[in-house]
Amino acid sequence: MNQGAARHDAVDSEGAGQRLDRWLRKRYPGVPQALLQRLLRSGQIRVDGSRAKADTRLVEGQQVRLPPRFQQAEPDRSSPPPDPQALQRLRDGLLFEDDWVLALNKPAGLAVQGGTGQSLSLDRIAAGLVAAGEPAPRLVHRLDRDTSGVLLMAKRASAARALASSFEGRTARKLYFALVQGVPKRRAGRIDKALIKAGGDGQEKMRTDPEGQAAETLYAVAATAGTRAALVVVAPLTGRTHQIRAHLAAIGHPILGDSKYGATKGPKGSATGLMLHAAELAVPHPEDETTLRIAAPPPADFVEACKRMGLDLGRVEAARSQLEARGA
């Protein structure tokens, strides 16, 4: 290969279903993030000969054309040794598994994908969830590091493609529980506010902006603790970064523990972590498209915070019915 030649890298089964930018970050950690984004924007990175966007979902066997800058950046194929305790927590939280998918009740505090400052992430230890010699389960969606709850992974490349299509095509249905600061005046409603990256402080954060990406969230109040806090059931109709957190903050009711979006110290007895839990996920099963519905019980600190504030988790079913009537 001459000094100015481009290189090509084939997408393997592990990369199937991943976003192009995330696949590149994981495979080529030595390439600066700013440069990677610039190459993507300028069309210098191509998939099967065509210009590709950062959020392009990859398919096994595709050829990714990389500019000369990647010539000295060899792919990182190393796998750090699994963390036994982290793996055991994930196994204990296994909600469902068959030949196609597995679903976990992800604990709060575990990052889904590795990045700067992340010594442990789900994608780095996922191979330990299956038998030796089997391909590592693939991520098809994500939860924020501090959000607990249902996380679905694909065990086959074809399942990854089908599930990724469900999330992109809005056929996946998601339900969250949140403890919020204060009590919304409207006990049920739709938040329709476009979101855009806030920028400025180097941290990932979103803000509402008419020029941003369309984002819709349904919510219904299940129970209240006076005027101090409320237990809210939330159904995001789109899947933007930090959507639920940014939307609830935008109507004046940030999630307890979410200082990034303006939450102050929670009411006495509330927990200090982010009080957001992915309670349920329903998607077409990749084998036969029958509905696969997975539910995850809230973690102990969420349950304890509800008890201490007198919030009845049993009332979430009525709030859920309200959301279903609104099309969630």
C-alpha positions in Angstrom: 0.0 0.0 0.0 1.5 3.4 -0.9 1.6 6.3 1.5 -1.4 8.0 -0.1 -3.7 5.0 -0.6 -6.9 4.6 1.2 -7.6 1.4 3.1 -10.7 -0.8 3.3 -12.0 -2.6 6.3 -14.7 -5.2 6.2 -17.6 -5.2 8.7 -17.7 -8.5 10.6 -20.6 -10.0 12.5 -19.7 -8.1 15.7 -20.0 -4.8 13.8 -23.4 -5.6 12.2 -26.1 -3.2 13.4 -23.7 -0.7 14.9 -23.6 3.0 14.0 -20.7 3.8 11.7 -19.2 6.4 14.0 -19.3 4.2 17.1 -17.8 1.2 15.1 -15.0 3.4 14.0 -14.3 4.8 17.5 -14.1 1.3 18.9 -12.0 -0.1 16.1 -9.6 2.9 15.7 -9.2 4.4 19.2 -6.0 6.2 18.1 -7.9 8.4 15.6 -8.9 11.7 17.3 -12.7 12.2 17.6 -12.6 15.6 16.0 -10.8 14.3 13.0 -13.2 11.3 12.7 -16.2 13.6 12.7 -14.6 15.9 10.1 -13.9 13.0 7.8 -17.5 11.8 8.1 -18.9 15.2 7.4 -16.7 15.7 4.3 -17.6 12.3 2.8 -14.1 10.9 3.0 -15.3 7.7 4.8 -17.5 5.6 2.5 -19.5 2.4 2.9 -19.6 0.1 -0.2 -18.5 3.1 -2.3 -21.3 5.4 -1.1 -21.0 8.4 1.1 -22.2 7.5 4.6 -23.4 9.5 7.6 -22.2 9.0 11.2 -25.5 7.2 12.1 -25.4 4.8 9.2 -26.2 1.3 10.5 -23.6 -1.2 9.3 -24.4 -4.6 7.7 -22.0 -7.6 7.9 -19.8 -7.9 4.8 -19.9 -4.2 3.9 -16.6 -2.5 3.0 -15.8 0.7 4.7 -13.3 2.9 2.8 -11.0 4.8 5.1 -8.7 7.7 4.0 -4.9 7.6 4.3 -5.0 9.0 7.9 -6.1 5.5 9.0 -3.1 3.8 7.4 -1.1 3.8 10.6 -4.1 3.2 12.9 -4.5 -0.5 13.1 -7.9 -1.9 14.3 -8.1 -2.6 18.0 -9.2 -6.2 18.2 -8.2 -6.7 21.8 -10.7 -7.7 24.4 -10.0 -6.8 28.0 -10.5 -9.6 30.6 -14.1 -9.6 31.8 -14.8 -8.2 35.2 -16.2 -11.1 37.2 -18.4 -9.0 39.6 -19.8 -6.9 36.8 -20.6 -10.0 34.7 -22.3 -11.7 37.7 -24.5 -8.6 38.2 -25.5 -8.7 34.5 -26.2 -12.5 34.7 -28.3 -11.9 37.8 -30.3 -9.3 35.9 -31.0 -11.5 32.8 -34.6 -11.0 31.9 -35.0 -13.0 28.7 -32.8 -15.1 26.4 -33.3 -17.2 23.3 -31.3 -18.1 20.2 -31.8 -14.6 18.8 -31.7 -12.0 21.6 -31.0 -11.5 25.3 -32.4 -8.8 27.5 -30.8 -7.5 30.7 -31.9 -5.3 33.6 -29.0 -3.0 33.3 -27.8 -1.5 36.6 -27.4 2.2 36.9 -23.8 3.3 36.8 -22.7 0.8 34.0 -21.9 2.5 30.7 -23.3 0.8 27.6 -20.4 1.7 25.4 -16.8 2.5 26.2 -15.4 5.9 25.9 -13.1 8.5 27.4 -12.8 7.9 31.1 -14.8 4.6 31.0 -12.8 1.7 32.4 -15.8 -0.7 32.3 -18.7 -0.8 29.8 -21.2 -3.4 28.7 -19.9 -3.7 25.1 -16.5 -4.6 26.6 -17.7 -7.5 28.7 -20.7 -8.7 26.7 -18.8 -11.7 25.4 -18.9 -13.1 28.9 -22.7 -13.4 28.7 -22.6 -16.2 26.2 -20.8 -19.5 25.9 -17.2 -19.6 25.0 -16.7 -19.4 21.2 -20.1 -17.8 20.5 -20.1 -14.3 19.1 -20.5 -11.5 21.6 -24.0 -10.1 21.8 -24.4 -6.9 19.9 -25.9 -3.6 21.1 -28.9 -2.4 19.1 -29.9 0.5 21.3 -28.6 2.3 24.4 -29.4 3.6 27.8 -27.5 6.4 29.6 -24.9 5.2 32.1 -27.0 6.3 35.1 -30.3 4.9 33.8 -31.3 1.4 34.9 -33.7 -1.0 33.1 -34.4 -3.1 30.0 -31.5 -3.3 27.6 -31.9 -5.6 24.6 -28.9 -7.2 22.7 -28.8 -9.3 19.5 -27.1 -12.7 19.4 -27.1 -12.8 15.6 -26.2 -10.4 12.8 -29.7 -10.8 11.3 -31.3 -10.1 14.6 -29.1 -6.9 15.0 -30.3 -5.6 11.7 -34.0 -6.3 12.4 -33.9 -4.8 15.9 -31.9 -1.7 14.7 -34.6 -1.2 12.1 -37.3 -1.5 14.8 -35.7 1.3 16.8 -35.1 3.5 13.8 -38.6 2.9 12.4 -40.4 3.6 15.7 -42.0 0.2 16.0 -40.2 -0.3 19.3 -42.3 0.8 22.3 -40.5 2.0 25.4 -41.9 2.8 28.8 -40.0 4.5 31.6 -40.6 5.4 35.3 -39.2 8.7 36.6 -39.3 10.6 39.8 -39.4 14.2 39.0 -39.0 17.5 41.0 -42.3 19.1 41.6 -45.7 18.1 40.1 -46.7 18.9 36.5 -49.8 21.0 36.3 -51.1 18.9 33.5 -51.3 15.3 34.8 -50.9 13.8 31.4 -49.6 15.3 28.1 -47.3 15.3 25.1 -44.0 17.1 25.0 -43.2 18.0 21.4 -39.9 19.9 21.5 -37.1 19.5 19.0 -33.7 18.8 20.6 -30.2 19.9 19.7 -26.8 19.5 21.3 -26.2 22.2 23.9 -22.4 22.2 23.5 -20.0 24.6 25.3 -18.9 22.6 28.3 -17.5 19.5 26.6 -20.2 17.3 28.1 -23.0 15.6 26.3 -26.1 17.6 26.9 -29.2 18.5 24.9 -31.5 21.6 24.8 -34.8 22.4 23.1 -34.4 24.3 19.9 -36.8 24.6 16.9 -33.9 24.0 14.6 -33.0 20.6 16.3 -34.2 17.1 15.6 -37.9 16.4 16.2 -38.6 14.7 19.5 -41.9 13.6 21.1 -42.5 12.3 24.6 -45.8 11.2 26.3 -46.1 11.3 30.1 -48.7 10.7 32.8 -48.4 11.4 36.5 -49.0 8.2 38.5 -48.6 9.5 42.1 -47.5 12.7 43.9 -45.7 13.5 47.1 -47.5 16.7 48.0 -46.0 19.4 45.7 -42.5 18.2 46.2 -42.2 15.4 43.7 -44.1 13.0 41.4 -43.8 9.5 40.0 -44.3 9.8 36.3 -44.7 7.2 33.6 -43.0 8.2 30.3 -43.2 6.9 26.8 -40.7 8.4 24.3 -42.0 8.3 20.8 -38.6 9.2 19.3 -35.2 8.2 20.5 -33.1 11.3 20.8 -30.1 11.5 23.2 -31.2 12.4 26.7 -34.7 12.9 25.4 -36.7 12.1 28.5 -34.3 14.1 30.7 -34.3 17.1 28.5 -38.0 17.1 27.9 -39.0 16.8 31.6 -36.6 19.6 32.4 -38.1 21.7 29.6 -41.5 21.6 31.3 -40.0 22.6 34.6 -39.8 19.1 36.2 -36.3 17.7 36.0 -35.7 14.1 37.1 -34.5 13.8 40.7 -30.7 13.4 40.8 -30.2 14.9 37.4 -28.1 18.0 38.2 -27.1 18.2 34.5 -30.6 19.2 33.7 -31.3 21.5 36.6 -32.5 19.2 39.4 -31.8 20.6 42.8 -31.2 18.5 45.9 -34.1 16.0 46.1 -36.8 15.9 48.8 -35.8 14.4 52.1 -35.6 10.7 51.8 -35.0 10.6 48.0 -32.0 8.9 46.5 -29.1 10.8 45.1 -28.8 8.8 41.8 -30.6 9.5 38.6 -34.2 8.4 39.2 -35.0 7.1 35.7 -35.7 3.5 35.0 -36.5 1.8 31.6 -39.4 -0.3 32.8 -40.6 -2.0 29.7 -39.7 -2.6 26.0 -41.8 -4.1 23.3 -40.4 -5.0 19.8 -41.2 -7.3 17.0 -39.1 -10.5 17.5 -36.5 -10.8 14.8 -37.4 -14.4 14.1 -41.2 -14.1 13.4 -42.1 -10.5 14.2 -44.4 -11.6 17.1 -44.3 -9.0 19.9 -41.5 -9.5 22.4 -42.4 -7.6 25.6 -39.8 -7.4 28.3 -40.3 -5.8 31.7 -37.7 -4.9 34.4 -38.5 -4.3 38.0 -37.1 -1.0 39.3 -33.8 -1.1 41.3 -33.8 -1.1 45.1 -32.9 2.6 45.5 -35.8 3.6 43.2 -38.2 1.5 45.2 -36.9 2.9 48.5 -37.1 6.5 47.3 -40.8 5.9 46.4 -41.5 4.4 49.8 -39.8 7.2 51.7 -41.8 9.9 49.8 -45.1 8.0 50.0 -45.3 7.3 46.3 -47.3 4.2 45.4 -45.6 2.3 42.6 -48.8 0.3 42.2 -50.4 3.3 40.6 -48.2 3.1 37.5 -50.6 0.8 35.8 -53.3 3.5 35.6 -50.9 6.0 34.3 -49.7 3.4 31.7 -53.3 2.9 30.5 -53.5 6.7 30.0 -50.4 6.6 27.8 -51.7 3.6 25.8 -54.9 5.6 25.1 -52.8 8.4 23.7 -51.0 6.1 21.4 -47.9 5.0 23.3 
